[in-house]
Amino acid sequence: MAHAARGEVAHAHWDTSVWPFVISFGILALVLAFSFAFVYHRPFAAILCLGIGVPMIVAGIAGWVSEAMGKGEGLSYGAMGWFILAEAMIFAAFFVSYWYMRLKAPAWPPEGTVDLPRLMPLIMTATLVSSSLTIHRGEHLLEHGDQAGFRKWLLVTIALGACFLGMSAFEWSHLIHEGFTIATNVYGTVFFSITGFHGAHVFIGLSIFLAGLPAAMKSRASPGFVRTASLYWHFVDIIWFFVVSQVYFW
């Protein structure tokens, strides 16, 4: 027994992966894009960095998750729960800061604030809620062995999530065109920070789904992986209710 244990220790090794480095460089490219756009006012350089950073982050997340799935590890339901709790605390810090500034301000909204759209966030809410329902339906079908049904609803979920991000990008573009940016006033800082942070979570959720898409297309989707990924997606959906109610309509 002891000899076997020593043999296992002797053959133990660290697993290495290139994907965290890909994600890190992708994030660096996004930081540079932000700097070029808002600090140095070089839109072409910002677009170039954005075009490099976004694909690198998507590829990195998808590759890292797929690599773990290939080793039989997948995503841990308990680990995802702790991760969601940590992310919820970050969102809580954003909202507490916003509430403090909002309640202490002598006048709200601050000077320079434009009228935020009212219809668009409602459409975005309906889209995101629908995506949560579709992935739940797909998860239910997968648990009953219906790989084809799950694959259909997964694709619908990905499409709805992409539509949500598209509408968010369109809204940002519209507001920036009107002169309302992250540097306009404290409300602009809050709006773009919170909605951008939430959009980043939607982006990550889509990347996780994309990581599981090849297996789904081969009818080899893992119920454990889907259950954990769905948990994260439902969290993103719930957080959006706080975003839309506090940032848009309060």
C-alpha positions in Angstrom: 0.0 0.0 0.0 2.7 2.4 1.0 4.7 1.4 -2.1 1.7 2.1 -4.3 1.3 5.5 -2.6 4.9 6.4 -3.2 4.5 5.4 -6.8 1.6 7.7 -7.3 3.5 10.6 -5.7 6.4 9.9 -7.9 4.3 10.1 -11.0 2.3 13.1 -9.9 2.7 16.2 -12.1 1.2 19.6 -12.5 -1.2 20.1 -15.3 -0.5 23.1 -17.5 -2.8 25.1 -19.8 -2.2 27.9 -22.3 -5.8 29.2 -22.1 -5.4 31.3 -18.9 -2.6 33.2 -20.8 -4.9 33.7 -23.8 -7.6 35.1 -21.6 -5.2 37.4 -19.8 -3.9 38.8 -23.0 -7.4 39.2 -24.3 -8.3 41.2 -21.1 -5.2 43.3 -21.6 -6.3 44.1 -25.2 -9.7 45.2 -23.8 -8.0 47.5 -21.3 -5.9 49.0 -24.1 -9.1 49.5 -26.2 -10.7 51.3 -23.3 -7.6 53.5 -22.9 -7.4 54.3 -26.6 -11.1 55.2 -26.8 -11.6 57.3 -23.6 -8.1 58.5 -22.7 -6.2 58.9 -26.0 -9.2 59.4 -28.3 -7.9 57.0 -31.0 -11.0 55.2 -32.1 -9.2 53.1 -34.8 -6.7 51.7 -32.3 -9.6 51.1 -29.8 -11.5 49.1 -32.5 -8.4 47.1 -33.4 -7.7 46.2 -29.8 -11.3 45.3 -29.3 -11.2 43.1 -32.3 -8.2 41.3 -30.9 -9.3 41.1 -27.3 -12.9 39.8 -27.6 -12.0 36.7 -29.8 -9.1 35.9 -27.5 -11.3 35.9 -24.4 -14.0 33.8 -26.1 -11.4 31.3 -27.4 -9.7 31.2 -24.0 -12.8 30.6 -21.9 -14.1 28.0 -24.4 -10.8 26.3 -24.7 -10.2 26.2 -21.0 -13.6 24.7 -20.2 -13.4 22.2 -23.1 -9.9 21.2 -21.9 -11.3 20.5 -18.4 -14.2 18.6 -19.9 -11.8 16.5 -21.9 -10.1 15.4 -18.7 -13.4 14.4 -17.2 -13.5 17.3 -14.8 -16.2 19.6 -16.3 -17.5 22.3 -14.0 -18.1 21.7 -10.3 -21.6 22.6 -9.1 -20.3 23.5 -5.7 -17.4 25.6 -7.0 -19.8 27.5 -9.3 -21.9 28.3 -6.3 -18.9 29.8 -4.5 -17.9 31.7 -7.6 -21.4 33.1 -8.0 -21.4 34.2 -4.3 -18.1 36.0 -4.9 -19.5 37.7 -8.0 -22.7 38.7 -6.2 -20.5 40.5 -3.6 -18.8 42.5 -6.3 -22.2 43.5 -7.7 -23.4 44.4 -4.2 -20.4 46.7 -3.8 -21.4 48.5 -7.1 -25.0 48.9 -6.0 -24.1 50.1 -2.4 -21.8 52.7 -3.9 -24.5 53.8 -6.3 -27.2 54.0 -3.6 -24.9 56.0 -1.4 -24.1 58.6 -4.1 -27.8 58.6 -5.2 -29.2 59.3 -1.8 -26.5 61.9 -0.8 -26.7 63.9 -4.0 -28.5 67.2 -3.7 -30.0 66.8 -7.1 -30.5 63.7 -9.3 -29.7 63.0 -12.1 -26.6 65.2 -12.3 -26.1 67.8 -14.9 -25.2 66.4 -18.3 -27.3 63.3 -18.0 -29.4 62.5 -21.0 -32.8 60.7 -20.9 -32.2 57.0 -20.8 -34.3 54.8 -23.0 -37.3 53.1 -21.4 -38.4 50.6 -24.0 -35.0 49.1 -24.9 -34.3 47.8 -21.3 -37.7 46.2 -21.2 -37.0 44.4 -24.4 -33.6 43.4 -23.1 -35.3 42.1 -19.9 -37.7 40.0 -21.9 -34.9 38.6 -24.0 -32.7 37.6 -21.1 -35.6 36.1 -19.2 -36.6 34.1 -22.3 -33.0 32.8 -22.5 -33.2 31.6 -18.9 -36.4 29.7 -19.7 -35.0 28.2 -22.9 -31.9 26.8 -21.2 -34.0 25.4 -18.4 -36.2 23.7 -20.9 -33.1 22.3 -22.6 -31.6 21.1 -19.3 -34.9 19.3 -18.6 -34.8 17.5 -21.9 -31.2 16.5 -21.5 -31.9 15.0 -18.1 -34.5 12.8 -19.9 -32.0 11.7 -22.5 -33.2 14.0 -25.3 -29.9 15.2 -26.8 -31.5 16.6 -29.9 -34.1 18.6 -28.0 -31.4 20.0 -25.7 -29.2 21.0 -28.7 -32.1 23.0 -30.2 -32.8 24.9 -27.0 -29.1 25.5 -26.3 -28.8 27.2 -29.7 -31.9 29.3 -29.0 -30.4 30.3 -25.7 -27.1 31.3 -27.3 -29.0 33.3 -29.9 -31.0 35.2 -27.3 -27.9 35.9 -25.2 -26.1 37.3 -28.3 -29.2 39.5 -29.1 -29.1 40.9 -25.5 -25.4 41.8 -26.0 -26.2 43.3 -29.4 -29.0 45.5 -27.9 -26.7 46.6 -25.1 -23.9 47.6 -27.6 -26.5 49.5 -29.7 -27.7 51.3 -26.6 -24.2 52.2 -25.5 -23.4 53.5 -29.0 -26.6 55.6 -29.0 -25.8 57.2 -25.6 -22.2 57.9 -26.4 -23.3 59.5 -29.7 -25.5 61.8 -27.6 -22.5 62.8 -25.5 -23.3 60.6 -22.4 -20.1 58.7 -21.6 -18.5 57.1 -18.5 -16.7 60.5 -18.0 -19.8 62.7 -18.3 -20.7 62.7 -14.6 -21.1 60.3 -11.7 -24.2 58.8 -13.1 -22.4 58.0 -16.4 -19.7 56.3 -14.4 -22.2 54.2 -12.5 -24.3 53.4 -15.6 -21.5 52.2 -17.9 -19.7 50.4 -15.0 -22.6 48.4 -13.8 -24.1 47.6 -17.2 -20.7 46.9 -18.6 -19.9 44.5 -15.7 -23.1 42.7 -16.2 -22.6 42.5 -19.9 -19.2 41.0 -19.3 -21.0 38.2 -17.3 -23.4 37.6 -20.1 -20.4 37.4 -22.4 -18.7 34.8 -20.1 -22.0 32.8 -19.9 -22.2 32.6 -23.6 -18.6 31.5 -23.8 -19.3 28.6 -21.4 -22.3 27.6 -23.6 -20.1 27.8 -26.7 -17.5 25.6 -24.9 -20.2 22.9 -24.5 -21.6 23.3 -28.0 -19.3 20.9 -29.8 -20.3 18.1 -27.4 -23.9 19.0 -27.9 -23.6 18.9 -31.6 -22.3 15.3 -31.3 -25.1 14.4 -28.9 -22.6 14.0 -26.1 -23.6 16.9 -23.8 -22.9 16.3 -20.1 -25.9 16.9 -17.8 -23.5 18.0 -15.0 -21.8 20.6 -17.2 -25.2 21.9 -18.4 -26.6 22.1 -14.9 -23.6 24.1 -13.7 -23.6 26.4 -16.7 -27.3 27.0 -16.3 -26.9 27.9 -12.7 -24.5 30.7 -13.7 -26.8 31.9 -16.5 -29.8 32.1 -14.1 -27.5 34.2 -11.7 -26.8 36.6 -14.6 -30.5 36.8 -15.3 -31.4 37.6 -11.6 -28.7 40.3 -11.4 -30.2 42.0 -14.5 -33.4 42.7 -12.6 -31.4 44.7 -10.1 -29.6 46.5 -12.9 -32.7 47.5 -14.8 -34.7 48.4 -11.8 -32.0 50.5 -10.1 -30.0 52.0 -12.9 -32.7 52.6 -15.5 -36.0 53.2 -13.6 -35.0 54.6 -10.2 
